[in-house]
């Protein structure tokens, strides 16, 4: 059965309710207004669901993201909506604490939170969240995954390249907000903004997510979408983000032409120019999401492939709660305010670099001179929604 909310004329594309005790899938398209393929793909899936009436073991919600930016065909109006989900901004925008919005994206966030609040509060089983994106450069599609074991397990059911750690480099993303509420999250960069192939892989990914979440039953018709994803991905693999080149409008950042997602680069290779001169690669790796548009806070990322052994080992160590012993190491101090946050004096704990903490389920937060602050996700191995 399809239903609608008060925001149906703006954000809500479709809402389908089957077994209300089952899982929930929430999918977002066009959080950036110039990335039209995500919302259009969700409209296509919704149209098929209305026509075919599949049996649903759960609930499904499809949303447009930044509707004001979509109308203008721009990435955002005043502020990047996918950097707007900080605790401070969310508190201001929640239905019971909302204050008059100042920015266009404040209005967008407040409208989305009205629906998200009711969906999350009424969930009785696992909640899954998808965020469909596209890029200004051509390249192979890939999934972005906040590095929890639950997120990994969901992503690895898909025949796609998986990029771990990008959320650890960013603040205020929508998926980070939902992940901290306990949802299983997955972002997907489907290809170049206006390519027909981007629309096709977004549609395929949404159907496979519905199947893998246990909401829609598997069928030969839906199984074919695996081949759509596999063909677009070419060679599924797992990568880790090692570096983010953050930029501002004042930097006058200009990426050199010709770079595509996952192109190999060497250390010290010239990648771009800005007002201070040449911008070179800090290390050898693969260039990810090179920026070829005016608006954006990320010039490029650098990643490397992860061997399956390290993923297996990190899973074993996390399930054994080895991370709990880190507070006993020299130079490592647990925060008094948050037991899942650690303050590390890297002059003392020099043998425990950031990669070790990633292995144990901690995410990078920020550097303060010779101190590193990392925190562990609260829902790495369990769901707050599922009734056992």
N, C-alpha and C positions, 0 to 999 in steps of 0.2 A: 504494500500500500504506500502510495506517495503522499507526503504531507508538505506543508510550507510554513515558514515562520514569518514574523513581522518584517524581516529584512529580505524576503524572497525577491523583491523587485530590484535589489542591489547586489547582495553578496551570494545568497543561497541559490544555486543552480537547480538542485534537486535534493529531496530527502525521502528515502525509502525505508519503511519500517517493516521488518519481518518478525522473527522471534526476538522479543525484547530482552530475553535472558541471554541471548547470544552475544558474540563480539560486535564491536563498533568499528567502522572504517570512516575516517574523515579525510577528504582529499581537497587540496587547494590548488588552484591554477591562477597564474598571473598575479602573484604577490608583487611582482614588478610589472608595472603597467605596459611596458613595451614587449613583454613576453606573452603574446596572445595565444600561443599554441596550447598552453596548459588548460586554460578555461575552455577553449574550443573543444579539446579532446574530452573533457569531462561532460560537456554538453552532448557530444556524440554518444558516449557511454550511457548517459541518462536517457537519451532518446531510444536506444536499443532496449534498455531495461523497461521503459514504459511500453514498448511494443511487444516484448517477449514475456514479460511478467515472470522472471525467474523466481524460484522459491528461495527465500532469504532466511538463513540461519543467523539473524542479527540485524544491524542497522547500518545505513549508508547515508553519508552527507557529503555533497559536492559544493564547494564554495569558489566564487571569484574572490581574488585578493583585493588589490588596490583599485577599486572601481572608478575613483576620480582620475587616477593616472591612466587607467585603461581608456577612458573617454578621450583623453588628450594624446594617447599613444606615447607616453613618456614613462621613464623608469619610476619616478615618484614626483610628487608635487613639492613638498617642503623637506621631507626626511625619508630615508630609505625604510619602508615598512618592514623589511626583513632584518633591520637592525633596531627595531623600535620596541622589542619585547623584553626590555630590561625590567627588573622588579619594580623600579620606581615608576616607569611608564604604565605598567600593568595596573598597579595599585590606583593610579589616577583614573584609569579607564574602566575599571570594573563596574558592573551595573550598580552595586550598592555603595560605591565610594566615588563615583564619577564626578569630576569637576568640569566646568566649561572648557571644551577643547580649544587649544591655541593653534595647533598645526593641522593641516589637512589629514596627515596620517594619524593624529590623535582621534579624529572622527572615525577613520577607517578601523582603528583598533577597538574603539568603544563599540562599534557596530558588530564586529566579529566576536568580541567577547560576550555579548548578550547571548549569541547562539552557542558558543563554545562552553560557556558556563553551564547552561542547561544540559548540554550533551554529556559533558564530563561528569556532572553530579548525578545523572541518571544511569550511567554505565554500570552494568552488572557483570561484565566479563571483560576480557582484554580490549584495549582501545589501540587502534592502529592509525597513524597519521602519515599521509603522503603530501609532499610539496613538489609540484611540477614546475621546472624552470627550463630556460634555454640560454644560449650564450651568443655573444657577438661574433665569435670566431667559429669557423668550421671545425669539426673534430668528432671523435667517437663519443657516443653518449655514455654516461656513467651515473652510478648512484652515490650519494653522499650520506654517510652514516655516522651518527654520534656513537662512539665506541663503547657500547654496552654489549653484553653477551646476548641479550634479548634482541637488540637491533641487528646484531650480526646474523643471528639465526634466521630472522625474517628476510634479510637481504640475500643471504646465501641460497635461498630457495629460487632466486631469480637468476637467469643466465646473463648477468650483467657484470661489468667492471665495477668494483666497490672501492670507494675512496674513504678511508678512515681518517678522522682527526681534523677535518675542515672546520667543524663546529667548535673545536677546541681553540681555533685561531680567531674566532669571531665572537662578538658580544651581541646579544639581543635578537637572535634569530627566532622565528616562529617555532621551528622544530625543537630548539633548545628549551623554550618555554614549555612546550607540550611534553617533552622528554622528562623535565623536572616534575611534572604532574604525574608521571608514571606511564605515559603512552609509549608504545613502540613506534619509532619514527624512521622515515626514510625520505630523503630528497632525491630528485632525479633531474639531471641535466640532459635534456633530450636531443640537443643539437642546436643548430643555428636558428635564430629567432623566427625567421619567416619561411623555413624550409618545410615542404610537405612531409618529408621523412620525420621531422620532429613531432608533428601531429600524430603520425602513425605509431611511433614508439611510445608516446605518452598514453595513447589509447590502449596499446598492448599492455603496458605496465599496470595500468589501472585494473584491467580485467584479471591479470595474474595476481595482483594484490588481493582482489576480492576472493579469488580461489584460495590462495595461500593463507589468508586470514580465516578461512573456514566459513565464510559468509555465503558464497555461491558454490554450488557443486561443480566438480570437474566434469568436462565433456570434451569430445574430440574437437568441437568448434573452438572452445576456449584454449585447448592445448596448443593450437596452432600459433597462438600469440607468443608462446615461448620461442618459436622459430623466428618470429619477427624481431624479438629482442636479441636473440643469438646472432642473427645475420647483421644487425646494426652494430652490435658490440664487437664482432669479429673474433676477439680473444679475451674471454672473461678472465680477470685477474683481480688481485687485491692490492691496493696501494695505500701508502700512508703519507699524509701531508707533512712536509718537513719545514717549510718556510712559506710565509705570506708576505708579499710586498704591499704594505698598506700605503694608501695615497690620499691626498686631499685635493680639492679643486685648485688650491694655490700652488700645488706642485708642478702644474703644467706637464703632467705625465703623458708621454707619447710612446706607445709600444712600437717596436720595429715591425714592419709588415712581414707577413708570411708565416707566423707561428700558429700552429693548430694544437688542440688538446693532445697531450701525451707525446709531443715531439721531444726527442732526447736533446739535452743541452749539456754543455761541459762547464766546469767551474771557471769563473771569470769571463764567460762568454757575454758579449754585449747583447742585452735584451731590449733596452728602451733608453729614452732620454727624458730628463726633467729639467727644472730650472737650475739645478745644481750640477748638471752635466750628465755623463754616461751612467746608466744603471746596468750593473753586471750581475751574473748569477753567483750567489754565495757558495753554491756547491753543485756538484754533478747530479743530474736527475732527469725528471720529466717535467716540462712546463705544462701548467694546468690553468685553464680559463684566462688566457691572455686578454687584456682589455682592449677592445676596439670600438668603444662608444664613449660619449662625452661624460655621462654620469656613472659613478661607481666609486667604491672605496677600496677596491682590491685591484692592483695593477696586474698581478699574476701570482700563482702559487708554484711551488716546486715540490714534487713528490717522488717517492721511490716504491718499488714493488716489495711486498712483504712475503717471505717464504711461509708456506703452510705450517711448518714446524712451530714458528713463533706464535701464530694464532692459536694452535693447539696448546702450547705451553701456557700462554696467558690465560686461556680458559681454565686449565687445571689449577693454576695458582689463584685465580679469583674465586673459584668454587671452594678452595681450601682456606679462603680468607687470609692468605699470606700477607696481604696489605696491612692487616692489623698489627703486625710486628714492626712496621716501619717507624712507629713513634718511639721505639726503644733504641733506634740507631743514633749515633752521635750527630749532632747538628740538625736533627729533625724534631720539630715541636708541633704537637697537636693544638689547633686553635681552641681557645676557651669558649668561643661563641658557637663554633660548628665542629662537632667531632669528626666530620668527614673532610675537613680541610687541614692541610699541613703546611707549616712554614719551614723551609729548608735553607740552612746556611750552606751555600755551595762551597765556601772555603773549607768547611769541615767535612761535609758529606760529598766530597768531590768524586767519590767512586760510585755515586748513584745518580747518573744523569737523568734528564727528562725521559728518555726512552724507557728506562727501568720503571719509572712511575706509570708510564703509559701501559706497560706490560701488566701492571698490577691493577689497572682500572682507574688510575687517577688522570685527570685532565689538566692541561696547563691553564693557569689563570693569568698570572702576570709576574713580571720580574721587577724587583726593587734592588738595583745595584747588584750586590752579591747574594741576594735572597730570592728564592723561587717559591711562589705560593701555588699549591696544587690542591684540587679537591676531587673527591670521589662521588660518582653519581649514586643517588640513593636507591635507584631501581635497576641496578646492573643485572641482577639475577632473578628478580621476582616481580610480579605484577601487583599493584595495589587494588586492582579492580576484580581480578578473578577470584571467585569463591571456591576454595579448596574443600 
